[in-house]
Structures are given as C-alpha cells and as structure tokens.
Amino acid sequence: MAETRDTTGGLRWHLRALWRRRQWHETTRQIAEWLDTTQPASRHLLLIGGSAGWMMSGRWLQRFSRIDLIDLDPFAYRLFSWNHGRALRESGTELHYASIDALANLDALLRKHPDATLFFDNVLGQHLFRIWQIERAEADLARTAQQLKGRDWGSVHDLFSGPTDPLKVPVSAVTQFDAVRDANGLLADGLRGTPLHLRLLAQVGGQPEWVDHLTSELFPVGTASRLIAWPFVPDYAHWLQAGWVSGR
Ligand SMILES: C[S@@+](CC[C@H](N)C(=O)[O-])C[C@H]1O[C@@H](n2cnc3c(N)ncnc32)[C@H](O)[C@@H]1O
C-alpha cells in the first residue's frame, strides 16, 4: 500500500494542525462555507472524530444546543474546548465528551441518541490507515453507511491523497468542485473515474501514485457533495469530500 502522511490524530496531528493553521486557512474556510449550506435536522450533534476541531467552524457549532464530541484521542476534549469553548459558551451550547471507538460502537450510539444528527469530521477517510486492511476497511465503511440509513448525517473525509510537486500547481488552480454520487459512482465537472482523478490531481500538482481512501461511494446514490483541495504540506495534498444525507 502506498505511503500516506499521518492525519489520524494524536499529538502529532495537533502540533501539525497548529503549525499549519495559516496554510490550511483556505481549506478550513471552504469547509465552513460548505457547512453553512447544510441543514441539520436536530439541535443535538454527535461530532465523530472531531479531535480539537482545528478545521471546524465555530459558527456552525453554535447552531447546536448540545454537542457530544466522540473521539479516541485523549487530548481531544481539552483542545476542542480551547479552540471552540468561547463560541459554545456564547451560544449556550453544552459540550459532552466520550472516548469511544465510534465505528465499532455505532449501533449503540445511534440507539442511545435516536434524535441526534451525526457529523463525521475527517474520520471516515482515515479508517483504512487505522486498520491497514483494504477489504476490512471497505466492508466497515459500507456497513457504516448501512447503519446510518434513515438518519440525518454528514461527513467530510479524504477521497484521495498523495505526493505533489509544488512547481506543477497551476496558477489558476480550481480548489473546489460540486459533485454528485450517481448509480455509476462519483461525477464532478462532467467527469468520473480516471479522468476525474486526473483532473483533481492536476489542480494540486499531484504525482501519479495517489492513494484512494475508499470513500468515493460512501454516500448514497443521489447525494450531492463538494470536493475541496487540502494542501496538507508543500509536497503532499488531499482531496476532501463533504456531503450531507438528510434523514427526513
Ligand atoms: C484527522 S483527525 C480529525 C481532525 C478534526 N476534524 C479537526 O478539525 O481537527 C481524525 C480524528 O478521528 C479520531 N478517530 C479515528 N477513528 C475513530 C473512531 N473509530 N472513533 C472515534 N474517533 C476516531 C482520531 O482520534 C482523530 O482525532
């Protein structure tokens, strides 16, 4: 399996996110802009893999009256409070935290919070790189989508990532595309499959050996999404996919 750069959380993630905050600003802004277009059905949010919310919009979080941050990372709660505590106090939003494996315990979480909206915050595209088994990761992600049937949920996750050559980034690169999942897969800019992949790679100066994060068919057929470029470090980038599945 090709190499990826660590985005799965922990101290390394926090230090990197703090250090790269300015370089990630445009991606964070595009995620916030997309989040503003969503219409969560509930004022209770289960924020799965929210970590410290380095790339999360405080403005969007203020819509909720209660947030349950669910993340395996022991640093998540304190750093999330540091980043978003003030905004949450202003909106009177209650913050709760649980350190549990949200994918392994998803059914129990859904039963415990039958009316909550769920948001998977850059976690589902990381699953393969937590367990390092392609077939199992594919099966786990397909099962997760099944378990969420009928629920109101959204996700931002990695689609692809890989090495880039900063000298090959086009001057007027396109850093977001609207996409839709149809019966044949993901369609954006009139392209699908390899031509879409190459179009995305070209915008960030991508080199051929890119990694597929197994998420391009996660959303149900008919789901609209936005693809957002994330220049992770100068010589490595990700394409994120952000989408919402209404449970109504
Ligand atoms: C890339 S980080 C998320 C970053 C976050 N969106 C931000 O803006 O800072 C992924 C997070 O998901 C958490 N995570 C990964 N798998 C998980 C699981 N199965 N259950 C709960 N948390 C998980 C990791 O601990 C990590 O904090």
The ligand as an SDF file (V2000), in Angstrom:
LIG
                    3D

 27 29  0  0  0  0  0  0  0  0999 V2000
   -7.9020   13.8790   11.1590 C   0  0  0  0  0  0  0  0  0  0  0  0
   -8.4440   13.8520   12.7950 S   0  0  0  0  0  0  0  0  0  0  0  0
   -9.8520   14.9170   12.7430 C   0  0  0  0  0  0  0  0  0  0  0  0
   -9.4560   16.3240   12.7020 C   0  0  0  0  0  0  0  0  0  0  0  0
  -10.5680   17.2840   13.0440 C   0  0  0  0  0  0  0  0  0  0  0  0
  -11.5950   17.2130   12.0450 N   0  0  0  0  0  0  0  0  0  0  0  0
  -10.0310   18.6890   13.1840 C   0  0  0  0  0  0  0  0  0  0  0  0
  -10.5850   19.6150   12.5470 O   0  0  0  0  0  0  0  0  0  0  0  0
   -9.0730   18.8810   13.9750 O   0  0  0  0  0  0  0  0  0  0  0  0
   -9.2870   12.3040   12.9460 C   0  0  0  0  0  0  0  0  0  0  0  0
   -9.7740   12.0630   14.3750 C   0  0  0  0  0  0  0  0  0  0  0  0
  -10.6280   10.9120   14.3740 O   0  0  0  0  0  0  0  0  0  0  0  0
  -10.3920   10.1830   15.5560 C   0  0  0  0  0  0  0  0  0  0  0  0
  -10.8360    8.8120   15.2850 N   0  0  0  0  0  0  0  0  0  0  0  0
  -10.3710    7.9740   14.3320 C   0  0  0  0  0  0  0  0  0  0  0  0
  -11.0690    6.8290   14.3250 N   0  0  0  0  0  0  0  0  0  0  0  0
  -12.0180    6.9480   15.2980 C   0  0  0  0  0  0  0  0  0  0  0  0
  -13.0480    6.0950   15.7770 C   0  0  0  0  0  0  0  0  0  0  0  0
  -13.2430    4.8930   15.2310 N   0  0  0  0  0  0  0  0  0  0  0  0
  -13.8210    6.5250   16.7990 N   0  0  0  0  0  0  0  0  0  0  0  0
  -13.6240    7.7470   17.3510 C   0  0  0  0  0  0  0  0  0  0  0  0
  -12.6560    8.6070   16.9240 N   0  0  0  0  0  0  0  0  0  0  0  0
  -11.8640    8.2080   15.9170 C   0  0  0  0  0  0  0  0  0  0  0  0
   -8.9080   10.3150   15.8140 C   0  0  0  0  0  0  0  0  0  0  0  0
   -8.6270   10.1250   17.1780 O   0  0  0  0  0  0  0  0  0  0  0  0
   -8.6650   11.7580   15.3500 C   0  0  0  0  0  0  0  0  0  0  0  0
   -8.7370   12.6630   16.4230 O   0  0  0  0  0  0  0  0  0  0  0  0
  1  2  1  0
  2  3  1  0
  2 10  1  0
  3  4  1  0
  4  5  1  0
  5  6  1  0
  5  7  1  0
  7  8  2  0
  7  9  1  0
 10 11  1  0
 11 12  1  0
 11 26  1  0
 12 13  1  0
 13 14  1  0
 13 24  1  0
 14 15  1  0
 14 23  1  0
 15 16  2  0
 16 17  1  0
 17 18  1  0
 17 23  2  0
 18 19  1  0
 18 20  2  0
 20 21  1  0
 21 22  2  0
 22 23  1  0
 24 25  1  0
 24 26  1  0
 26 27  1  0
M  CHG  2   2   1   9  -1
M  END
$$$$
